[in-house]
Amino acid sequence: MKSEPLDMAFLFDFYGDMLTPKQRDYFDCYHNQDLSLSEIAENEGITRQGARDVISRAEKSLLEYEKNLGFVARYARIQEKMEEVAQAAGEILQINEHRYLNDEIKTRAERIYAVALEIANSAKE
């Protein structure tokens, strides 16, 4: 049942608040705390199948939210593009250092590089 745990965790980060409290709790226990279905069922006083059903509904909901809203895909594209911007700013800094030695170019390219890296790295937190 645990398919694409990283993808599910990422979807949960974006859309977890849209799940019911029970779905959030069971999902968290299963995917983040790595409890088995049997452990969740025992803790909650339900059957293993009941725990599985709640988690399956939560996963389906998360996938449906992403299909309809697309925030995770959009976020990934932005992160990728910001990494490209940071790389281009780094290249401008190197070219400036070897050819022009212009302080204004250096200052602006360093700022672009820093902001692009900050945005790109925010996804990794």
N, C-alpha and C positions, 0 to 999 in steps of 0.2 A: 504493500500500500504506500510506502514512503517513496514516492516518485518525485524527482527534482526537488530535494529538500531546500536547496539554496534559493531556487526560484520561488518556492512556496513561502519561505521566510521573507523574501523581498516583497512579495505580494502582500503578505501579512503586515509588513511595515507600512505599506501605503494604504491598505484598505481594511486592516484589522478592526478599526473602530466601527466599521459598518456591519460587522458580524454581531450576532446576538451574544450576550455575556457568556452563555453556556458554550457556544461555538468557539469564542475567544479562549476560554479557559481550557477546553479539551484540546484545541489546536496547539496552544502553548505547551501543554503537558506533553503532547505527542511529538511535536516538531522541535520545540526549543529545549524542553527538559528531558527529552528522549525516554519518556515513559512508554511502556508497552500498552497495547489496548487492554490487556488483562489487568495491568496495574491501574489504569484509569478507571476501568469498570469497577474494580474493587474499591477504590477510593471514593467513587461517586455512588456506589450502591446500585449499579445497573449491570446489564449484561455486556459482554465483550462486543456483541453485535450492535448493541445500542450505542456504545462509545464509537465504534467504527462508523455508524450511520451519521452521527453528529459531526465527526471529523470530515467525512466524505462530503457532507453538505457544505461545510465551511470551505473546503478546498474548491468545490464547484462554484460557490459564491465568489470566492476570490478570483478565480479564472474568468467568471462572467463579468465582474467589475472591471477587470483589466481589458477584456474584449470590448466592453462598451465605452470605457473612459480612456484607456491607453496611457495612463500616467507613468507607469513603469517603463514602457517602451520609449516614451517621450523623454523621460529622465535619462535613460541610457544613451539616447542619441545626443542629448545635450552634453552629457559627460564626455562622450567620444569627441564631439566637436571642440569642447573646451581643451581637451588634451591636444588636439591638432593646433589650436590657437597658441597654447603654451609652447609647443614644439616650434612653430613658426616664429614666435617672439624670441626664443632661444637662438634660432638661426640668424635673426636680425642682429641680435647682440654679438654673435660671433663675426658676422660680416662687418659690423661697425667697428669692432675691436681690431680687425685685421686691415681694414681699408680706410675708414673715415675718422675714427676717434672723435666722434661728435657726441658731446655730453648730453645734448637734448635728445638725440636718438636713443642713447643709452638709458637715460632716465625713463623715457616713455616706454621703451621695450621692456625694461625691468618691471615696470608697473603692470603692463599687459600680461607679462609672464606670471607674475605673482598672483594676480586676480584670476587668471585662467586656471592655474594650479589649485588655488583655493576652491574654486567652483568644482573642478574635476575631482578633487579629493574629498569633497563633502559627501559623495556617494559611498565612500569607503568607511565612513564613521558609523 
